[in-house]
């Protein structure tokens, strides 16, 4: 959520930012409601002052008749204040509804553009391997080796689910241990969070406005949502808290299962485990001081790149244009891994600076050394989305005989060097 003071003082900038992110919000109407809300608040404050004065007069009343006269006036004030309170409640609801529709504004260095097609490739690292045979896709390899089973998953759960079996499971845990070794030493606190969220917490991270609520799995009996991405519970865990400046940056590494309906991807990536309803993920979240968020942003992106370089998988870094940014993000970089069977790069990581947008929605602040209270900046970055990184390993490390070599960096976590 943006600062209303900033919106009042910079309406054109806010309108331009909304337009760049292709979000339609009536800023003029918001400002009118804001003005109306402030006037009602002033009227209510005047009435409260009037009531306080009346209370003082009662104490100093000379006789019963004078006292009763003041009480009658107070009752009239109470009736009027009740009506104003109701009016304020409705106006406040209208105000809040419009405020929640305003996305996080893109940073100045974010490129204009309308869709994924307008994203810019910043660099490519590593050369795609040249195979002396026709490379297979991850599902064909996985089924032949008995490490991926989609057919039985469809039988018990429906489409867009999959079983990981045998050495694929051991490979997943090798990836988790590798990331833990790398990131705990860099000051990240590992967390296995709850994956069920109250609506207020789920909404606070800003993802319900960027995609339809239909994208989220909801449990109506319990009034809880399943986490769609690991940073949701990681960020919400600090809601309504005040951190100490000396503890910043506060970095977390979340390890959890995530759930998405993939409602807008009908007919897209239906084969295999690339786009599924349930997936495991290692996610980085950082709370930092506003003046440090750009450096922290580059720090998270650098970690993502180093993880990919350690696996020796060719990848490229993409700057996401304004029109393709998520609702809570001010800036995003994607990392896309080379997929031999598709002969193209596909997204495996994202890294976003959400500035103080989520912090305002969830009321996450910090106390400076001088005692001043400010909102933190919040950033997130994918360490590994397990399913997608398994696909990248399976396809890039496949051999002619149908086996899969294990990346050297993971060998120490496993008792085998190939599948």
NUBA-98323 format. One record per residue (C-alpha): x, y, z. Coordinates in pm, whole numbers, padded with zeros to 5 digits, always signed. Each point is the difference from the previous one (the first is absolute). Example, Ala and Ser with C-alpha at 12.3 -4.5 7.8 and 13.67 -1.06 7.14 Angstrom:
BEGIN
+01230-00450+00780/+00137+00344-00066/
END
This chain:
BEGIN
+00000+00000+00000/+00130+00344-00089/+00026+00292+00242/-00313+00214-00046/+00210+00312+00064/+00220-00097-00297/-00311-00052-00216/-00139+00342+00096/+00327+00172-00086/+00081-00205-00314/-00328-00100-00170/+00146+00017-00352/+00293-00226+00095/-00240-00251+00154/-00224+00004-00308/+00302-00053-00226/+00121-00289+00215/-00340-00168-00010/-00015+00047-00375/+00347-00156-00045/-00111-00304+00199/-00328-00010-00195/-00211+00033+00314/-00315+00210-00028/-00064+00200+00319/-00202+00321+00034/+00254+00216+00186/-00217+00313-00028/-00287-00179+00172/+00237-00124+00269/+00117+00355+00072/-00362+00122+00022/-00083-00277+00247/+00318+00080+00194/-00104+00366+00025/-00351-00100+00110/+00143-00242+00257/+00224+00267+00153/-00292+00243+00025/-00215-00259+00178/+00287-00072+00237/+00029+00371+00078/-00377+00022+00065/+00023-00298+00232/+00295+00154+00186/-00200+00324+00048/-00289-00196+00146/+00231-00186+00237/+00145+00333+00110/-00355+00130+00049/-00082-00307+00208/+00310+00049+00216/-00099+00358+00064/-00351-00112+00095/+00146-00248+00250/+00192+00283+00164/-00318+00211+00015/-00189-00281+00174/+00263-00010+00271/-00034+00375+00048/-00383+00013-00029/-00163+00206+00275/-00328-00192+00020/-00184-00310-00122/-00192+00187-00271/+00318+00138-00155/+00156-00346+00017/-00298-00164-00177/+00012+00263-00275/+00365-00081-00069/-00074-00376-00002/-00278+00051-00260/+00242+00190-00222/+00256-00279+00041/-00257-00257-00114/-00060+00205-00315/+00376+00012-00058/+00017-00379+00048/-00271-00055-00264/+00182+00221-00247/+00337-00161+00075/-00148-00350-00048/-00124+00103-00345/+00339+00149-00085/+00181-00312+00122/-00216-00212-00230/+00072+00238-00286/+00373-00017+00078/-00009-00380+00004/-00154-00015-00348/+00239+00264-00135/+00296-00180+00156/-00107-00327-00165/-00024+00171-00341/+00340+00161+00061/+00163-00330+00100/-00147-00183-00298/+00149+00251-00245/+00334+00015+00182/+00037-00378-00027/-00048+00021-00377/+00310+00217-00047/+00305-00212-00086/+00355+00057+00116/+00136+00260-00241/+00291-00107-00224/+00342+00144+00079/+00143+00260-00237/+00242-00244-00167/-00276-00251-00087/-00057-00016-00374/-00336+00079-00154/-00183-00287-00166/-00329-00186+00000/+00083-00370+00024/+00265-00269+00031/+00089+00066-00363/+00134+00344+00100/+00237-00133+00268/+00371+00060-00066/+00275-00263+00014/+00290+00154+00195/+00251-00283-00030/+00050-00369-00075/+00226-00221+00208/+00123-00338-00122/-00038-00160-00341/-00276-00252-00069/+00147-00350-00033/+00020-00150-00347/-00132-00354+00013/+00108-00271-00247/-00352-00139+00029/-00352+00144+00006/-00060+00114+00361/-00318-00122+00165/-00228+00206+00223/+00001-00046+00377/-00317-00209+00010/+00118-00256-00257/+00329-00038+00189/-00168-00004+00340/-00254-00266-00099/+00264-00226-00152/+00210+00023+00317/-00303-00037+00228/+00063+00327+00187/-00303+00202-00124/-00353-00142-00014/-00267+00232-00134/-00252-00267-00102/-00058-00127+00353/-00010+00359+00130/-00279+00073-00248/-00180-00311+00125/-00003+00116+00362/+00007+00382-00029/-00078+00106-00357/+00208+00193-00252/+00304+00215+00085/+00127-00227+00276/+00292-00242+00004/+00179-00256+00214/+00373+00033+00057/+00154-00338+00083/+00327-00173+00083/+00311+00201-00083/-00201+00308-00105/-00108+00033+00364/+00361-00031+00118/+00099+00260-00260/-00264+00240+00137/+00144-00030+00350/+00353+00042-00136/-00113+00331-00152/-00154+00106+00332/+00318-00086+00193/+00215+00179-00257/-00206+00320+00033/+00003-00023+00381/+00378-00030+00000/+00033+00301-00229/-00252+00234+00160/+00019-00065+00373/+00362+00115-00018/-00121+00322-00163/-00222+00087+00294/-00329-00159-00108/-00221-00157+00266/-00154-00324-00130/-00375-00026+00058/-00259-00267-00068/-00317+00217+00016/-00370-00082+00030/-00153-00025-00345/-00352+00102+00106/-00066+00373+00026/-00279+00219+00132/-00154+00222-00267/+00148+00318+00150/+00350-00149-00016/-00044-00141-00350/-00132+00335-00126/+00273+00192+00180/+00272-00121-00235/-00189+00144-00298/-00046-00308-00214/-00380-00016+00004/-00020+00324-00198/+00257-00112-00261/-00184-00321-00083/-00354-00116+00051/-00085-00152+00336/-00094-00302-00207/+00373-00063-00033/+00021-00073+00374/-00119-00315+00174/-00254+00094+00268/-00129-00212+00288/-00341+00158+00081/-00069-00214+00309/+00318+00136+00164/+00006+00340-00177/+00362-00061-00098/+00200+00021-00323/+00278-00232-00111/+00323+00191-00067/+00052+00064-00371/+00366+00088+00050/+00236-00040+00293/+00053+00371+00062/-00363+00047+00104/+00037-00163+00345/+00361+00120+00031/-00101+00364-00042/-00322-00027+00199/+00182-00151+00300/+00125+00352+00082/-00338+00175-00039/-00068+00276+00255/+00354-00020+00136/+00271+00262+00048/+00351-00127-00075/+00317+00153+00139/+00232+00178-00244/+00299-00197+00134/-00170-00325-00111/-00038+00108-00364/+00027-00141-00254/-00210-00288+00131/+00032-00288-00247/-00206-00317-00013/+00015-00314-00210/-00339-00166-00022/-00039-00368-00086/-00359-00093-00076/-00253-00155-00230/-00201+00250-00205/-00336-00027-00175/-00138+00175-00309/-00303-00071-00216/+00181+00124-00313/-00340+00131-00103/+00134+00216-00282/+00221-00265-00160/-00255-00222-00173/+00177-00207-00265/+00344+00134+00098/+00281-00228+00124/-00238-00290+00052/+00269-00266-00038/+00213-00101+00295/+00066+00194+00321/+00089+00348-00128/-00333+00166+00084/-00173-00186+00280/-00249+00070+00278/+00235-00114+00277/+00374+00064+00016/+00281+00032+00251/+00200+00320+00018/+00293+00162+00176/-00065+00373+00022/+00210+00290+00127/-00162+00296+00176/+00182+00304+00134/-00115+00289+00220/+00237+00296-00026/+00031+00376+00040/-00136+00201-00296/+00340+00148-00087/+00147-00351-00028/-00269-00171-00208/+00171+00047-00339/+00320-00161+00127/-00199-00277+00167/-00184-00056-00329/+00329-00055-00184/+00118-00223+00286/-00299-00234-00044/+00038-00007-00378/+00371-00079+00037/-00086-00296+00225/-00244-00133-00258/+00265+00026-00271/+00266-00170+00213/-00237-00290+00071/-00060-00046-00372/+00370+00032-00079/+00079-00265+00262/-00240-00239-00175/+00164+00093-00333/-00333+00049-00172/-00008+00262-00280/-00230+00289+00086/-00086+00359-00084/-00101+00297+00213/-00309+00190-00112/-00119+00342+00113/-00378-00007+00030/-00181+00296-00160/-00257+00207+00190/-00302-00164-00166/+00118-00348+00101/+00083+00087+00363/-00190-00165+00282/-00242+00219+00198/+00225+00041+00309/+00332+00034-00189/+00178+00326-00078/+00262-00187-00204/+00063-00363-00098/+00277-00201-00163/-00066-00352-00126/+00252-00275-00054/-00084-00239-00280/+00174-00337-00037/+00075-00163-00334/-00233-00292-00073/+00152-00220-00274/-00323-00180-00094/-00176+00334-00062/+00306+00172-00147/-00079+00308+00204/+00053+00164+00339/-00278-00040+00258/-00048+00183+00329/+00134-00174+00308/+00061+00299+00234/-00130+00346+00068/+00139+00273+00224/-00210+00300+00102/+00037+00323+00193/-00340+00083+00148/+00133+00311+00184/-00239+00096+00286/-00318-00115-00178/-00053-00326+00190/+00137+00151+00321/-00277+00263-00002/-00270-00260-00064/+00125-00222+00284/+00126+00281+00225/+00362-00121+00021/+00233+00273+00126/+00336+00057+00164/+00131+00234+00266/+00305+00205-00096/+00285+00077+00239/-00159+00341+00060/-00330-00162+00094/-00184+00089-00322/-00244-00263-00133/+00017-00072-00376/-00134-00267-00234/+00248-00266-00111/+00060-00091-00362/-00078-00362-00089/+00168-00206-00271/-00043-00358-00115/+00191-00234-00226/-00026-00364-00105/+00283-00220+00120/-00143-00307-00175/-00347-00091-00119/+00071-00371+00035/-00210-00135-00289/+00137+00242-00255/+00362-00037+00108/-00036-00379-00012/-00122+00035-00358/+00302+00215-00086/+00238-00257+00153/-00170-00299-00163/+00002+00155-00346/+00343+00164+00007/+00175-00298+00161/-00163-00277-00206/+00227-00256-00168/-00043-00194-00322/-00064-00325+00191/-00298+00160+00179/+00175+00064+00330/+00037+00335+00177/+00332+00124+00136/-00006+00171+00337/+00142+00357+00010/+00339-00012+00172/-00104+00248+00270/-00272-00243+00117/+00212-00317+00002/+00105+00044+00363/-00366-00012+00107/-00070-00327-00185/+00139-00354-00012/-00024-00017-00378/+00134+00202-00294/-00271-00083-00250/-00361-00111-00027/
END
